[in-house]
Structure formats: C-alpha cells, structure tokens
C-alpha cells in the first residue's frame, strides 16, 4: 500500500512546527512505499501526489487536542472553497477527486501544543506529542 505522509505547520512558531518535525522523522525511517512531504501549509498541488496514494496521513499541531490523536477523515463538502488561502485535509481530499482517485484511507494526526510564540523550540507537551505521533503513524502504516 502506497502511503503519503504530509506534515505541515510553521516551524518558526514554536509548537506549530511539530507536524513538520514528525514528517522529517518519518522520512528518516526510509519505509518502503512511504512518501513524505514537509510543508509550511497545505496546497492544492498536493492533490497530484495524493491520487497516486492508497493512504494519506496529515500531521499538524492543534490547539483542540489534549493528547496526540488520530482521526479518520473522508472527502466531503466544505463551507469554504478549497482554492482559498487556507486548505484543510478534507478540502484536499475533495479536490483530489477532481483530478483522480481519492486515497481509500485518510487520517489526520493532531499534536497538542502549548507555545505558538516565535521560536524554534518545542514545548515539552509538543515534544512528547511528536514521539507519540511517530509511533502512531508507524502503526497506521503497518496496518
């Protein structure tokens, strides 16, 4: 099964860069069949890579979780157009259907944050979340 892992966030805003750190850690594992992208934000161009994947895993920092979580997502209608400045994982899945097959399995891995101030250091909660996210993603890939 071909997997695309997309870690995103602003690595100059403390914990917001956690998704990109996870992406770098997964890439370093060099798992066969796994492609990894580390980006500052989600962009419509990712749909061209998503059509070739059976599974896509988005990784991001979140103010909305108290612990690292994984949620299965699917394509669906969005309130806002996907061609705006802010693209969501669900929006990308929906856009992917316009250019090719939508990955059969899609997940969002969310990492809790404590500090989004300017800086490159992770807070202890985000650093722990990165470790948990790497393990969680490794488990998802091995399913």
C-alpha positions in Angstrom: 0.0 0.0 0.0 1.5 3.4 -1.0 1.3 6.0 1.8 1.8 9.7 1.6 2.6 11.4 4.9 2.1 15.2 4.9 3.5 17.1 7.9 2.7 20.8 7.9 3.0 23.9 10.1 5.1 27.0 10.7 8.5 25.8 12.1 9.3 29.4 13.2 6.3 29.5 15.6 7.3 27.0 18.3 5.0 24.1 18.6 3.3 24.9 15.3 6.2 23.2 13.6 5.5 19.8 15.2 3.9 18.3 12.1 7.0 19.1 10.0 9.3 17.5 12.7 7.2 14.4 12.6 7.4 14.3 8.8 11.2 14.6 9.0 11.3 11.8 11.5 9.1 9.5 9.4 11.2 10.3 6.3 14.4 9.3 8.1 12.9 5.9 8.7 13.0 5.3 4.9 10.0 3.0 5.0 9.4 1.3 1.6 6.2 2.6 -0.1 6.1 5.7 2.1 6.5 9.2 0.6 6.8 12.2 2.9 6.2 15.9 2.4 7.0 18.6 4.9 5.3 21.9 4.1 4.5 25.2 5.8 0.9 24.8 4.7 -1.4 22.6 2.7 -1.6 23.5 -1.0 -3.8 22.2 -3.9 -0.7 20.9 -5.7 -0.6 18.0 -3.1 -3.7 16.5 -4.9 -1.4 15.4 -7.7 0.6 13.3 -5.3 -2.5 12.1 -3.4 -4.0 10.5 -6.5 -1.1 8.0 -6.5 -1.5 7.1 -2.8 -3.7 4.4 -1.2 -3.4 6.1 2.2 -2.6 9.7 3.2 -1.8 10.9 6.7 -1.8 14.6 7.5 0.1 15.7 10.6 -0.4 19.0 12.3 -0.2 20.8 15.7 -3.6 21.5 17.2 -4.9 23.7 20.0 -8.0 21.5 20.0 -6.5 18.3 21.5 -5.0 17.5 24.9 -3.2 14.4 23.6 -1.9 13.2 20.3 -4.8 11.8 18.3 -5.6 10.1 15.0 -8.9 10.7 13.2 -10.0 9.0 10.0 -11.4 11.6 7.5 -13.1 11.5 4.2 -13.8 13.8 1.3 -16.9 15.9 1.6 -18.4 19.3 1.0 -16.6 22.2 2.7 -18.1 25.5 3.8 -15.3 27.5 2.1 -13.8 26.9 -1.3 -10.7 24.7 -1.3 -9.0 27.3 -3.5 -8.6 29.8 -0.8 -5.6 30.7 1.4 -6.5 28.0 4.0 -6.8 24.5 2.7 -7.9 21.7 5.0 -7.1 18.0 4.8 -10.8 17.3 4.0 -10.7 20.0 1.3 -7.7 18.4 -0.3 -9.4 15.0 -0.4 -12.4 16.6 -2.1 -10.1 18.4 -4.6 -8.3 15.1 -5.3 -11.5 13.6 -6.6 -11.5 16.2 -9.4 -8.1 15.0 -10.7 -8.1 11.3 -10.0 -8.9 8.6 -7.4 -9.2 9.7 -3.7 -7.0 7.7 -1.4 -9.0 4.9 0.2 -7.7 5.7 3.7 -7.1 9.2 5.1 -6.2 10.3 8.6 -5.4 13.5 10.5 -2.9 13.1 13.3 -3.1 16.0 15.7 -0.4 17.0 18.2 -1.2 19.1 21.3 0.5 22.5 21.6 1.4 24.8 24.5 3.5 27.5 22.8 2.9 29.2 19.4 5.2 32.2 20.0 8.1 33.0 17.7 10.9 30.4 18.2 12.1 27.0 17.0 11.9 25.1 20.3 9.1 22.7 21.1 7.4 22.8 24.5 7.5 19.5 26.5 3.9 18.7 25.6 4.6 19.1 21.9 7.9 17.2 22.1 6.1 14.3 23.7 3.3 14.6 21.1 5.9 14.3 18.3 7.2 11.0 19.8 3.6 9.7 20.1 2.8 10.8 16.6 5.8 9.0 15.1 4.7 5.8 16.9 1.1 6.2 15.9 1.9 6.8 12.2 4.2 3.8 12.2 1.3 1.7 13.4 -1.0 3.2 10.8 1.5 2.4 8.0 1.8 -1.2 9.2 -1.9 -1.9 9.2 
